[in-house]
C-alpha cells in the first residue's frame, strides 16, 4: 500500500482575510511536497485546472520544481486532462520530469470532470468521449 496526498492548489480569488494568491500558493505547494517527502509519504499528486480559483494549470512545471527539492516521493498528476491536451507533449513533459526526478514521475490521465479546458483549447464538448479514447490510444502507443 502507498500513502500520499493530492491537491489542486486552490487559491482565494477574492481578496480578504486569509486569502492566498497564486504566487504564494505555488510557493507553499513546493514546500508541502518537500515536507511530504521528508515525513515519508509515498506519492504527491497535483491536479490540473484552467480556472482562476486554482493555481496549477501546468502541474508538470510545479512537479519539476518539486523534483529538485525532493529525493524519494513519487510525483504524479492528479489528473492530466488528456482530452484537451496533446498526448505527445504530455508524454514528453512527463518523460522530462521522470529524468529530472530520477524515475519518480507518474501520469494519471483523465477525461476532465471540469470542462473549462475544452472550449479554452478549441475542443467541442460533443466530442468528449472520442477525444479521450483517441488521445489515450496515442499516449499508450
N, CA, C and O of each residue as an XYZ file, in Angstrom:
564
protein
N       0.845     -1.171      0.000
C       0.000      0.000      0.000
C       0.894      1.240      0.000
O       1.960      1.257      0.615
N       0.438      2.264     -0.697
C       1.127      3.552     -0.708
C       0.232      4.599     -0.060
O      -0.995      4.521     -0.123
N       0.869      5.568      0.555
C       0.146      6.657      1.200
C       0.632      7.970      0.612
O       1.836      8.194      0.482
N      -0.305      8.834      0.259
C       0.093     10.101     -0.329
C      -0.959     11.167     -0.173
O      -1.979     10.976      0.489
N      -0.694     12.284     -0.792
C      -1.576     13.445     -0.786
C      -1.775     13.924     -2.214
O      -0.962     13.652     -3.097
N      -2.873     14.644     -2.424
C      -3.043     15.340     -3.692
C      -3.743     16.669     -3.433
O      -4.413     16.856     -2.418
N      -3.567     17.569     -4.367
C      -4.193     18.878     -4.272
C      -4.436     19.418     -5.673
O      -3.841     18.958     -6.647
N      -5.313     20.394     -5.751
C      -5.497     21.156     -6.985
C      -4.891     22.546     -6.849
O      -5.038     23.382     -7.741
N      -4.208     22.794     -5.732
C      -3.570     24.087     -5.466
C      -4.571     25.227     -5.575
O      -4.348     26.207     -6.286
N      -5.679     25.080     -4.854
C      -6.717     26.106     -4.906
C      -6.262     27.387     -4.222
O      -5.497     27.374     -3.258
N      -6.757     28.481     -4.755
C      -6.417     29.817     -4.263
C      -7.697     30.558     -3.902
O      -8.806     30.086     -4.154
N      -7.514     31.723     -3.308
C      -8.645     32.585     -2.958
C      -8.749     33.679     -4.006
O      -7.959     34.623     -3.983
N      -9.708     33.578     -4.930
C      -9.797     34.586     -5.985
C     -10.210     35.962     -5.473
O      -9.903     36.974     -6.103
N     -10.894     36.008     -4.348
C     -11.339     37.282     -3.786
C     -10.401     37.712     -2.666
O     -10.096     36.908     -1.785
N      -9.937     38.958     -2.675
C      -9.081     39.425     -1.582
C      -9.857     39.477     -0.270
O     -11.071     39.680     -0.259
N      -9.150     39.294      0.813
C      -9.783     39.340      2.121
C      -8.937     38.611      3.141
O      -7.865     38.103      2.812
N      -9.405     38.552      4.375
C      -8.642     37.870      5.428
C      -8.416     36.398      5.086
O      -9.356     35.681      4.745
N      -7.188     35.967      5.177
C      -6.855     34.580      4.889
C      -6.747     34.242      3.417
O      -6.467     33.097      3.064
N      -6.965     35.220      2.554
C      -6.883     34.971      1.110
C      -5.441     34.657      0.722
O      -4.494     35.206      1.286
N      -5.302     33.780     -0.233
C      -3.976     33.429     -0.732
C      -4.006     33.473     -2.260
O      -4.904     32.917     -2.892
N      -3.027     34.133     -2.830
C      -2.938     34.260     -4.278
C      -2.131     33.132     -4.898
O      -1.552     32.307     -4.192
N      -2.097     33.103     -6.217
C      -1.443     32.022     -6.955
C       0.055     31.948     -6.672
O       0.597     30.854     -6.511
N       0.725     33.085     -6.610
C       2.173     33.089     -6.374
C       2.506     32.433     -5.035
O       3.358     31.548     -4.963
N       1.830     32.873     -3.987
C       2.080     32.313     -2.656
C       1.657     30.843     -2.593
O       2.328     30.027     -1.961
N       0.559     30.513     -3.240
C       0.073     29.134     -3.211
C       1.065     28.182     -3.855
O       1.293     27.084     -3.345
N       1.658     28.591     -4.970
C       2.632     27.720     -5.624
C       3.900     27.571     -4.793
O       4.484     26.489     -4.743
N       4.327     28.639     -4.147
C       5.490     28.535     -3.242
C       5.184     27.581     -2.091
O       6.009     26.738     -1.737
N       3.994     27.720     -1.512
C       3.584     26.819     -0.428
C       3.493     25.376     -0.916
O       3.845     24.442     -0.196
N       3.021     25.211     -2.132
C       2.878     23.876     -2.702
C       4.216     23.142     -2.738
O       4.299     21.979     -2.344
N       5.245     23.810     -3.203
C       6.564     23.178     -3.280
C       7.042     22.793     -1.883
O       7.627     21.726     -1.698
N       6.794     23.657     -0.903
C       7.158     23.335      0.483
C       6.352     22.147      1.006
O       6.882     21.318      1.745
N       5.079     22.060      0.630
C       4.239     20.933      1.048
C       4.772     19.618      0.480
O       4.826     18.608      1.181
N       5.159     19.640     -0.778
C       5.684     18.423     -1.407
C       7.003     18.030     -0.751
O       7.254     16.850     -0.507
N       7.839     19.016     -0.469
C       9.111     18.750      0.197
C       8.876     18.131      1.584
O       9.554     17.174      1.958
N       7.931     18.668      2.333
C       7.609     18.129      3.654
C       7.045     16.712      3.542
O       7.390     15.842      4.341
N       6.185     16.481      2.560
C       5.633     15.138      2.349
C       6.752     14.131      2.096
O       6.689     12.999      2.576
N       7.769     14.535      1.350
C       8.925     13.685      1.099
C       9.687     13.427      2.398
O      10.080     12.294      2.677
N       9.891     14.468      3.182
C      10.655     14.348      4.428
C       9.978     13.443      5.454
O      10.658     12.723      6.184
N       8.650     13.471      5.517
C       7.946     12.645      6.509
C       7.676     11.225      6.006
O       7.114     10.408      6.735
N       8.068     10.928      4.778
C       7.999      9.563      4.288
C       6.766      9.177      3.503
O       6.531      7.988      3.285
N       5.965     10.146      3.068
C       4.828      9.795      2.211
C       5.349      9.236      0.888
O       6.463      9.544      0.465
N       4.534      8.421      0.251
C       4.965      7.731     -0.963
C       4.726      8.512     -2.244
O       5.494      8.390     -3.199
N       3.668      9.312     -2.272
C       3.283      9.962     -3.524
C       2.640     11.314     -3.237
O       1.970     11.498     -2.221
N       2.855     12.251     -4.151
C       2.174     13.545     -4.100
C       1.604     13.809     -5.484
O       2.327     13.785     -6.481
N       0.298     14.062     -5.536
C      -0.383     14.321     -6.796
C      -0.851     15.755     -6.904
O      -1.288     16.355     -5.922
N      -0.758     16.297     -8.096
C      -1.172     17.671     -8.358
C      -2.115     17.688     -9.551
O      -1.749     17.276    -10.652
N      -3.327     18.166     -9.323
C      -4.340     18.205    -10.367
C      -4.201     19.403    -11.286
O      -3.562     20.398    -10.943
N      -4.803     19.295    -12.446
C      -4.770     20.340    -13.481
C      -6.135     21.006    -13.590
O      -7.161     20.342    -13.738
N      -6.121     22.318    -13.514
C      -7.332     23.102    -13.757
C      -6.954     24.371    -14.503
O      -5.819     24.838    -14.419
N      -7.905     24.916    -15.226
C      -7.679     26.137    -16.003
C      -8.722     27.168    -15.608
O      -9.452     27.698    -16.445
N      -8.771     27.436    -14.307
C      -9.735     28.380    -13.739
C      -9.002     29.287    -12.762
O      -7.951     28.912    -12.244
N      -9.539     30.467    -12.505
C      -8.844     31.405    -11.612
C      -8.783     30.957    -10.154
O      -7.995     31.509     -9.387
N      -9.580     29.985     -9.751
C      -9.547     29.540     -8.358
C      -8.568     28.386     -8.116
O      -8.550     27.804     -7.032
N      -7.763     28.061     -9.117
C      -6.719     27.039     -8.977
C      -5.420     27.568     -9.573
O      -5.424     28.188    -10.637
N      -4.304     27.322     -8.880
C      -3.013     27.852     -9.316
C      -2.261     26.905    -10.245
O      -1.283     27.315    -10.869
N      -2.687     25.666    -10.351
C      -1.902     24.668    -11.076
C      -2.486     24.363    -12.449
O      -3.112     23.320    -12.644
N      -2.285     25.262    -13.390
C      -2.717     24.983    -14.758
C      -1.656     24.200    -15.527
O      -1.934     23.675    -16.605
N      -0.449     24.119    -14.983
C       0.645     23.360    -15.598
C       1.327     22.514    -14.518
O       2.435     22.839    -14.090
N       0.682     21.440    -14.076
C       1.218     20.648    -12.969
C       2.629     20.120    -13.191
O       3.408     20.044    -12.241
N       2.974     19.756    -14.416
C       4.303     19.197    -14.662
C       5.392     20.206    -14.313
O       6.453     19.817    -13.825
N       5.153     21.481    -14.551
C       6.140     22.512    -14.219
C       6.351     22.569    -12.711
O       7.489     22.601    -12.241
N       5.257     22.583    -11.951
C       5.366     22.614    -10.489
C       6.004     21.331     -9.964
O       6.820     21.379     -9.043
N       5.643     20.194    -10.537
C       6.240     18.933    -10.098
C       7.733     18.886    -10.416
O       8.503     18.290     -9.663
N       8.148     19.503    -11.516
C       9.576     19.572    -11.842
C      10.326     20.407    -10.809
O      11.440     20.060    -10.418
N       9.717     21.504    -10.366
C      10.336     22.306     -9.303
C      10.457     21.477     -8.028
O      11.474     21.537     -7.337
N       9.426     20.709     -7.723
C       9.450     19.859     -6.528
C      10.478     18.738     -6.658
O      11.072     18.324     -5.663
N      10.688     18.252     -7.864
C      11.659     17.174     -8.081
C      13.053     17.585     -7.640
O      13.829     16.763     -7.153
N      13.362     18.845     -7.811
C      14.680     19.348     -7.435
C      14.855     19.489     -5.926
O      15.978     19.627     -5.442
N      13.753     19.454     -5.183
C      13.822     19.635     -3.722
C      13.422     18.383     -2.954
O      13.329     18.410     -1.727
N      13.186     17.289     -3.666
C      12.796     16.034     -3.031
C      13.710     14.917     -3.518
O      14.422     15.066     -4.511
N      13.679     13.798     -2.803
C      14.574     12.702     -3.159
C      13.871     11.371     -3.382
O      14.370     10.536     -4.137
N      12.720     11.152     -2.743
C      12.139      9.821     -2.745
C      10.696      9.769     -3.221
O      10.304      8.800     -3.872
N       9.916     10.757     -2.923
C       8.476     10.738     -3.159
C       8.153     10.692     -4.657
O       8.787     11.377     -5.459
N       7.161      9.878     -5.020
C       6.689      9.858     -6.407
C       5.899     11.130     -6.676
O       5.181     11.624     -5.807
N       6.037     11.647     -7.875
C       5.378     12.892     -8.279
C       4.430     12.579     -9.430
O       4.848     12.089    -10.479
N       3.153     12.867     -9.220
C       2.159     12.499    -10.223
C       1.166     13.621    -10.466
O       0.926     14.470     -9.608
N       0.602     13.598    -11.650
C      -0.545     14.465    -11.900
C      -1.757     13.806    -11.254
O      -1.780     12.595    -11.032
N      -2.740     14.607    -10.963
C      -3.956     14.068    -10.325
C      -5.156     14.895    -10.738
O      -5.918     15.312     -9.866
N      -5.354     15.137    -11.934
C      -5.220     14.354    -13.131
C      -4.663     15.247    -14.256
O      -4.779     16.470    -14.183
N      -4.073     14.656    -15.272
C      -3.746     15.348    -16.513
C      -4.968     15.230    -17.419
O      -5.412     14.124    -17.725
N      -5.508     16.364    -17.846
C      -6.724     16.354    -18.676
C      -6.315     16.036    -20.112
O      -6.098     16.931    -20.930
N      -6.218     14.758    -20.390
C      -5.722     14.281    -21.676
C      -6.636     14.666    -22.830
O      -6.161     14.889    -23.944
N      -7.920     14.744    -22.585
C      -8.887     15.038    -23.649
C      -8.641     16.378    -24.323
O      -8.981     16.547    -25.494
N      -8.060     17.329    -23.609
C      -7.833     18.656    -24.188
C      -6.348     18.978    -24.303
O      -5.973     20.148    -24.388
N      -5.506     17.956    -24.305
C      -4.065     18.168    -24.412
C      -3.519     17.319    -25.552
O      -4.216     16.456    -26.086
N      -2.291     17.566    -25.912
C      -1.612     16.805    -26.953
C      -0.896     15.634    -26.283
O       0.003     15.860    -25.473
N      -1.263     14.398    -26.592
C      -0.669     13.256    -25.898
C       0.837     13.120    -26.111
O       1.536     12.608    -25.236
N       1.340     13.562    -27.240
C       2.788     13.517    -27.470
C       3.485     14.489    -26.526
O       4.506     14.156    -25.924
N       2.931     15.690    -26.399
C       3.513     16.672    -25.471
C       3.405     16.196    -24.023
O       4.339     16.373    -23.241
N       2.286     15.600    -23.669
C       2.128     15.057    -22.314
C       3.225     14.029    -22.052
O       3.878     14.064    -21.010
N       3.426     13.117    -22.997
C       4.470     12.108    -22.838
C       5.842     12.761    -22.686
O       6.611     12.391    -21.799
N       6.151     13.732    -23.548
C       7.455     14.393    -23.489
C       7.657     15.121    -22.164
O       8.734     15.049    -21.572
N       6.633     15.815    -21.703
C       6.746     16.547    -20.441
C       6.981     15.598    -19.270
O       7.834     15.859    -18.421
N       6.239     14.512    -19.220
C       6.415     13.568    -18.119
C       7.710     12.776    -18.251
O       8.296     12.394    -17.239
N       8.169     12.523    -19.467
C       9.467     11.872    -19.648
C      10.577     12.776    -19.119
O      11.525     12.298    -18.496
N      10.462     14.075    -19.366
C      11.438     15.031    -18.839
C      11.372     15.074    -17.317
O      12.406     15.055    -16.649
N      10.159     15.132    -16.764
C      10.001     15.098    -15.306
C      10.594     13.812    -14.737
O      11.224     13.837    -13.680
N      10.402     12.707    -15.416
C      10.944     11.439    -14.942
C      12.468     11.473    -14.896
O      13.074     10.942    -13.966
N      13.086     12.095    -15.892
C      14.546     12.237    -15.886
C      15.002     13.147    -14.750
O      15.947     12.821    -14.031
N      14.337     14.280    -14.591
C      14.706     15.218    -13.523
C      14.541     14.612    -12.134
O      15.315     14.908    -11.224
N      13.538     13.772    -11.978
C      13.221     13.224    -10.658
C      13.898     11.883    -10.386
O      13.717     11.308     -9.313
N      14.662     11.390    -11.328
C      15.307     10.098    -11.126
C      14.331      8.936    -11.157
O      14.492      7.967    -10.415
N      13.314      9.026    -12.015
C      12.374      7.928    -12.191
C      11.164      7.952    -11.279
O      10.537      6.916    -11.060
N      10.826      9.112    -10.744
C       9.715      9.197     -9.783
C       8.443      9.790    -10.370
O       7.501     10.050     -9.622
N       8.379     10.015    -11.670
C       7.206     10.651    -12.289
C       6.156      9.618    -12.672
O       6.479      8.523    -13.134
N       4.905      9.983    -12.474
C       3.780      9.154    -12.891
C       2.716     10.049    -13.514
O       2.548     11.203    -13.120
N       2.003      9.500    -14.495
C       0.896     10.213    -15.138
C      -0.415      9.578    -14.700
O      -0.575      8.358    -14.751
N      -1.344     10.412    -14.272
C      -2.721      9.964    -14.066
C      -3.537     10.711    -15.117
O      -3.837     11.894    -14.956
N      -3.887     10.019    -16.178
C      -4.604     10.650    -17.285
C      -6.105     10.490    -17.095
O      -6.587      9.430    -16.696
N      -6.833     11.559    -17.387
C      -8.281     11.512    -17.252
C      -8.976     12.340    -18.317
O      -8.337     13.025    -19.115
N     -10.288     12.261    -18.311
C     -11.116     12.962    -19.288
C     -11.304     14.427    -18.945
O     -11.374     15.277    -19.833
N     -11.385     14.720    -17.661
C     -11.678     16.073    -17.217
C     -13.115     16.200    -16.764
O     -14.019     16.329    -17.589
N     -13.335     16.166    -15.461
C     -14.705     16.330    -14.954
C     -15.119     17.797    -14.955
O     -16.301     18.116    -15.086
N     -14.141     18.687    -14.807
C     -14.378     20.113    -15.030
C     -14.113     20.332    -16.513
O     -13.111     19.847    -17.039
N     -14.973     21.037    -17.175
C     -14.897     21.091    -18.643
C     -14.349     22.403    -19.187
O     -14.446     22.661    -20.387
N     -13.767     23.247    -18.312
C     -13.299     24.554    -18.774
C     -12.205     24.463    -19.828
O     -12.060     25.379    -20.638
N     -11.428     23.378    -19.839
C     -10.319     23.289    -20.786
C     -10.782     23.005    -22.215
O     -10.052     23.306    -23.160
N     -11.952     22.445    -22.396
C     -12.397     22.090    -23.747
C     -12.583     23.321    -24.635
O     -11.921     23.404    -25.670
N     -13.434     24.266    -24.296
C     -13.550     25.454    -25.151
C     -12.282     26.311    -25.140
O     -11.961     26.962    -26.134
N     -11.567     26.308    -24.019
C     -10.331     27.094    -23.928
C      -9.324     26.669    -24.992
O      -8.622     27.506    -25.559
N      -9.256     25.376    -25.258
C      -8.296     24.855    -26.227
C      -8.939     24.474    -27.558
O      -8.325     23.789    -28.376
N     -10.178     24.921    -27.772
C     -10.818     24.758    -29.070
C     -11.469     23.410    -29.325
O     -11.646     23.021    -30.479
N     -11.825     22.697    -28.276
C     -12.478     21.395    -28.448
C     -13.969     21.497    -28.186
O     -14.418     22.305    -27.373
N     -14.732     20.667    -28.887
C     -16.178     20.621    -28.745
C     -16.549     19.568    -27.701
O     -16.088     18.429    -27.770
N     -17.373     19.949    -26.747
C     -17.787     19.008    -25.703
C     -18.553     17.808    -26.249
O     -18.613     16.765    -25.597
N     -19.131     17.940    -27.421
C     -19.829     16.806    -28.032
C     -18.859     15.675    -28.380
O     -19.271     14.530    -28.565
N     -17.570     16.007    -28.467
C     -16.539     15.018    -28.796
C     -15.846     14.462    -27.553
O     -14.784     13.850    -27.659
N     -16.434     14.668    -26.389
C     -15.840     14.326    -25.090
C     -15.283     12.899    -25.055
O     -14.109     12.706    -24.741
N     -16.095     11.917    -25.367
C     -15.663     10.516    -25.296
C     -14.646     10.169    -26.374
O     -13.652      9.495    -26.103
N     -14.894     10.628    -27.585
C     -14.000     10.308    -28.696
C     -12.617     10.921    -28.497
O     -11.606     10.284    -28.795
N     -12.569     12.154    -27.996
C     -11.286     12.812    -27.754
C     -10.437     12.008    -26.780
O      -9.255     11.767    -27.027
N     -11.038     11.598    -25.683
C     -10.272     10.853    -24.685
C      -9.781      9.525    -25.249
O      -8.612      9.179    -25.083
N     -10.649      8.788    -25.904
C     -10.265      7.479    -26.440
C      -9.121      7.608    -27.445
O      -8.153      6.849    -27.397
N      -9.242      8.572    -28.352
C      -8.211      8.774    -29.375
C      -6.885      9.182    -28.744
O      -5.833      8.652    -29.102
N      -6.935     10.113    -27.817
C      -5.697     10.621    -27.222
C      -5.063      9.612    -26.271
O      -3.839      9.555    -26.157
N      -5.874      8.826    -25.595
C      -5.320      7.778    -24.739
C      -4.605      6.729    -25.585
O      -3.528      6.260    -25.217
N      -5.200      6.363    -26.711
C      -4.546      5.414    -27.618
C      -3.184      5.944    -28.062
O      -2.212      5.189    -28.110
N      -3.105      7.230    -28.384
C      -1.831      7.828    -28.801
C      -0.826      7.854    -27.654
O       0.355      7.580    -27.863
N      -1.276      8.177    -26.461
C      -0.371      8.221    -25.307
C       0.208      6.838    -25.015
O       1.381      6.711    -24.664
N      -0.608      5.820    -25.160
C      -0.171      4.457    -24.849
C       0.617      3.797    -25.977
O       1.229      2.748    -25.777
N       0.602      4.413    -27.174
C       1.287      3.810    -28.333
C       2.801      3.813    -28.176
O       3.514      3.342    -29.062
